[in-house]
Amino acid sequence: MRVTITVNGARHEVEAEPRTLLVDLLREQLGLTGTKIGCDTSQCGACTVHLDGHAVKSCTVLAAQASGHEVTTIEGIKTGGALHPMQEAFWENHGLQCGFCTPGMIMTAIDLLAEHPDATDEEIRHGLEGNLCRCTGYHNIVKAIRAATATTQAVS
C-alpha cells in the first residue's frame, strides 16, 4: 500500500505492507536510525517519536495509521543546525550514558514540557515512566529535563 507521510518536514510517498510498523518505515525505508528499536512490545520507549506533535511509541503505530500525518524524529528537532534545547540540556547535564534510550527520552521530555511547562521532578519522573534507561538511576535525566524547562518553552 502507498503511505504518504511528512517526516521532519519532508513529504514522503513510500510503498509499505499493511503490517509495517512506523518505527520500521522510519529506520528501514527512510534511513532515520535515531529512532531505536528496543523491545518491540512498547515497554521501553526507545522508539518514541512525535506524531502530529505528541509523543508516541512508534512500535505501536502502523505506518498506514501515520499516513497523512506529520512525524518528527530525533533527527528533526534541530533548528538551523543547532541542537534542540532539550538535546543541549541532556549533553550539559550528563543525561545520557550509552545513548540508546536518549532519543526516546528526549522526544518524551519535549512533549512532557509542552503539556506541563513547570513540571516538578516528581511529574517528570511520572512522565518518563514509559521510557527505560538501563544505565542510569534517572537522576541526571530528570536534572537535564529541569534544566531545559525555560529554553524548551521558548522553542516549542
C-alpha positions as CSV (number, residue, x, y, z in Angstrom):
1,M,0.0,0.0,0.0
2,R,1.1,3.6,-0.5
3,V,1.9,5.6,2.6
4,T,2.1,9.4,2.3
5,I,3.8,10.8,5.4
6,T,5.6,14.0,6.3
7,V,8.7,13.3,8.4
8,N,10.8,16.1,9.8
9,G,9.1,18.5,7.4
10,A,9.7,16.4,4.2
11,R,6.9,14.7,2.4
12,H,7.5,11.0,1.5
13,E,5.4,8.6,-0.5
14,V,6.5,5.0,0.0
15,E,5.2,1.6,-0.5
16,A,4.7,-0.4,2.7
17,E,3.0,-3.6,3.6
18,P,-0.1,-3.0,5.7
19,R,1.5,-4.6,8.8
20,T,4.6,-2.3,8.6
21,L,5.3,-0.5,11.8
22,L,6.1,3.2,11.8
23,V,9.5,2.5,13.5
24,D,10.4,0.1,10.7
25,L,9.3,2.6,8.0
26,L,11.4,5.3,9.6
27,R,14.5,3.2,10.1
28,E,14.5,0.9,7.1
29,Q,12.8,2.9,4.3
30,L,13.7,6.4,5.3
31,G,17.1,5.7,6.9
32,L,16.3,7.6,10.1
33,T,18.1,5.4,12.6
34,G,18.0,7.8,15.5
35,T,14.7,6.1,16.4
36,K,15.7,2.9,18.2
37,I,14.0,-0.4,18.4
38,G,14.5,-1.7,22.0
39,C,11.8,-4.1,22.9
40,D,9.1,-4.4,20.2
41,T,6.5,-4.5,23.0
42,S,6.0,-0.8,23.8
43,Q,7.7,-1.2,27.2
44,C,11.0,0.7,26.7
45,G,10.1,3.9,24.9
46,A,13.3,3.9,22.8
47,C,11.2,4.3,19.6
48,T,9.4,7.4,20.8
49,V,8.7,10.0,18.1
50,H,6.2,12.8,17.7
51,L,3.1,12.1,15.7
52,D,1.2,15.4,15.0
53,G,3.2,17.0,17.8
54,H,2.6,14.3,20.5
55,A,4.9,11.6,21.8
56,V,4.0,8.1,20.6
57,K,5.9,4.8,20.7
58,S,6.4,4.2,17.0
59,C,6.5,0.4,17.6
60,T,2.8,0.6,18.4
61,V,1.7,2.6,15.3
62,L,1.3,1.1,11.9
63,A,2.8,3.1,9.1
64,A,-0.6,3.1,7.4
65,Q,-2.0,4.8,10.5
66,A,0.6,7.6,10.2
67,S,-0.3,8.2,6.6
68,G,-1.4,11.8,6.1
69,H,0.2,12.8,9.4
70,E,3.3,14.6,10.5
71,V,6.1,12.7,12.2
72,T,9.1,14.3,14.0
73,T,12.1,12.1,14.9
74,I,15.1,13.0,16.9
75,E,16.8,13.9,13.6
76,G,14.2,16.6,13.0
77,I,14.3,18.6,16.2
78,K,17.4,20.6,15.5
79,T,16.8,24.1,14.3
80,G,19.2,25.8,12.0
81,G,21.8,23.1,12.6
82,A,21.8,23.8,16.4
83,L,20.8,21.3,18.9
84,H,17.4,21.5,20.4
85,P,17.5,22.9,23.9
86,M,16.5,19.5,25.3
87,Q,19.4,17.9,23.5
88,E,21.7,20.5,24.8
89,A,20.4,20.0,28.3
90,F,21.0,16.3,28.1
91,W,24.5,16.9,26.9
92,E,25.4,19.5,29.5
93,N,23.7,17.7,32.5
94,H,25.1,14.2,31.6
95,G,21.6,12.9,31.0
96,L,22.9,10.0,28.9
97,Q,25.4,7.2,29.2
98,C,25.3,4.7,26.4
99,G,22.8,6.9,24.5
100,F,20.4,4.1,23.3
101,C,17.4,5.4,25.2
102,T,18.3,9.0,24.8
103,P,16.3,9.8,21.6
104,G,13.1,8.4,23.1
105,M,13.8,10.2,26.4
106,I,14.3,13.5,24.7
107,M,11.2,13.1,22.5
108,T,9.1,12.2,25.5
109,A,10.6,15.1,27.6
110,I,9.8,17.7,24.9
111,D,6.2,16.6,24.8
112,L,6.0,16.4,28.6
113,L,7.2,20.0,28.9
114,A,4.9,21.2,26.1
115,E,2.0,19.9,28.2
116,H,3.4,20.7,31.7
117,P,6.0,23.5,31.3
118,D,6.5,23.8,35.0
119,A,6.7,20.1,35.8
120,T,8.2,19.2,39.1
121,D,10.8,16.4,39.5
122,E,8.0,14.1,40.6
123,E,5.9,14.9,37.5
124,I,9.0,14.5,35.2
125,R,9.7,11.1,36.7
126,H,6.0,10.1,36.3
127,G,6.0,11.4,32.7
128,L,9.1,9.2,31.9
129,E,7.5,6.0,33.3
130,G,7.1,4.6,29.8
131,N,10.8,5.1,29.0
132,L,13.5,2.8,30.3
133,C,17.2,3.5,30.8
134,R,19.3,0.6,31.8
135,C,22.4,2.7,32.5
136,T,21.4,5.4,34.9
137,G,19.3,6.0,38.0
138,Y,17.5,8.7,36.1
139,H,18.8,11.5,38.4
140,N,20.7,13.2,35.6
141,I,17.9,12.7,33.1
142,V,15.5,14.5,35.4
143,K,18.1,17.1,36.0
144,A,18.5,17.7,32.3
145,I,14.8,18.0,31.7
146,R,14.5,20.5,34.6
147,A,17.4,22.5,33.1
148,A,15.7,22.5,29.7
149,T,12.4,23.8,31.1
150,A,12.9,27.5,30.3
151,T,14.6,27.1,27.0
152,T,12.2,24.5,25.7
153,Q,9.3,26.7,26.4
154,A,10.8,29.3,24.1
155,V,11.3,26.8,21.3
156,S,8.1,24.8,21.4
